[in-house]
Amino acid sequence: MNFSEQTTALFDREVAKYPPDQKQSAVMACLTIVQREQGWVSPDSEKAVAEYLGMAPMAVHEVTTFYNMYNQRPLGKYKLNVCTNLPCQLRNASQALSHLETKLGIALGETTADGLFTLQQSECLGACADAPVMLVNDVNMCSFMSNDKLDQLVDGLKALEGKQ
């Protein structure tokens, strides 16, 4: 796989932030660039990033699989990550997850038929006092997710797409 000149320029900018002998430190930034452009990080993309950074492909794969912000397959437009760690579980995260599965008509790990939503669990999102919490598209934190708030979120995102 060859990256575009634009992508390579973005990689170069990230690598320049580190000493020449430590360019592997830019691996997360490079994976983020790939995902932003392609929507996910394919095995071929991992290998190309590894080659670009002079790393073993397995080292890049370890980063991709460790962090849930990297999609290892194409996902829906809206990735809904529900925290399932103990503090959130104690404050009804399981019920929130179940409610989303019913509302969206999918199981955990699946994507809706219209390609809008993918439902995933995540590790601690660091907002235990606001449990249950979820993260939308790895950026927007949603707190105190009651069934009503979950409905509002999903319905609002569908409305943005004109798919009510």
N, C-alpha and C positions, 0 to 999 in steps of 0.2 A: 504494500500500500504506500502510495506517495501522497504527502500532504501538499496542499496548495501553497503558493508563494506567500499568501496572506497568513496562512496558519503557521508556516515556518517563521515568518517575521514575528508573529506573536510568541512563538516558542523562544526565538532569539532574545526577545525583550525580557522574558522571564528568566532565562538562563543567565543573562547579563547581571542579574541581581546577586549572583553567587560567585565565589572564587572559581577560576577555571577548572580546578581539580575537583570541584564539588557540584558540577552541573546537575547531578542526579537529584539534588535538593529541589529542583524545579518540577519533579515528577507530578506532584499534585496539581500544580498550575497547568501543566501540559495536558493532563487528563481532563481537567475542567474545560480547557479550550476545545478539546476534541468533543466532549459531551455537548457543549454549547452549540457547536456546529452540526453535529450528527444526531444529537438526541440521546445517544448512548455510546458506550465504549466497547467496541467489538474486539474479539481476540486479535484480529489483524491490526486494529488501531493500537492495542497494547504492545504488540511486537514492534510496530513502527516507532512508537514513543520510546521503547527500550533501545532500539537501534539509534535513534536520534540522540538520546542521552548517554549512550554507552553503558547501558545496564543489562543485566540478565532479564530476559522476558518474564521469568517467574517473579522477579523482584517487583516489576510493574504490576503483574497480576495480583500479587499479594496486597498492594495498595488498593487496587480496584475492588478487590473482594472484602477488604477490611472495612472500608468506609461505605455506608449505605447511600451516600450522595452520588455515587457513580452507578449508573444504570448499566447492567450487564446484558440487557436485551432491550429492544424497543418497548416503550411504555406508553401509557395514555398521556394526554396533554397535561393532566393534573395528577401528580403523584401525591397520594395521601398517605403519610407515614404516621401511624398511631403508636405512641410509646406504650410498650407492654412491660416495662420494668415494674418492680414491686410497688413503689409509691403510687404510680398511676393505676396499677391493678387494684390497690386498696381503695381507690376512688373511682371505680367503675370503668376502667379502660376496656375490660372485656365486653361489657355491655355496649360501650361506644363502638367498638369494633364490630360486634354483632349487628348493631343498628345500621352501620354503614354497609355491611354485607347485604342486609335485607333491602335497604333503600336502593342500592346500586345494582342489586341482582347478581352479584359476583361473590366469590370466596376470596379470602386472603391470598394475595399473590397474583390475582387475575386482573384483567383489564376489561372494561365494559365493551360491548359490541360496537358502540359508536366511537371507540377510541379515546373517549374523554378522560376516564378515570382509571387509575391503577391503585389498588389498595394494598398497602404493605404495613408490616410491623416494624418498629425501630427500637433501638436501644435507648437508653436514657437521653432525653433531650435537654436535661438540665433545668427544668422548670417544675420541679416536684411540687412546690407549693401551689401551683396552678393546675394540678392534675384533675382530670385526665387531659393530656395535651397531645397535639399532633402538629406535624409540619407539612405544609403544602409546597410542593416543588422545591424542597430543600431550602426555602427562604422564609416563608411566612409562618410564624408560630401562632397556633390557635390554642387558647387556654379555656379551662372549665367547660369542656365540650359535652354539654348535655345533649339529649336527643334533639331538642328544639334548635340548639345552635348548630348541630350537625346538619339538620335539615336546611337551615338558612344558608349554610356554607355551600352545600351541594346545589341547592336551588339557585343560589346566586351565581355560581360558576356556570351552571347550565344556561342561565339567562344571558350571560355574557356571550355564549355561543349561539343563542337563539334556539335552544333545544328544550324548552320547558315542557 
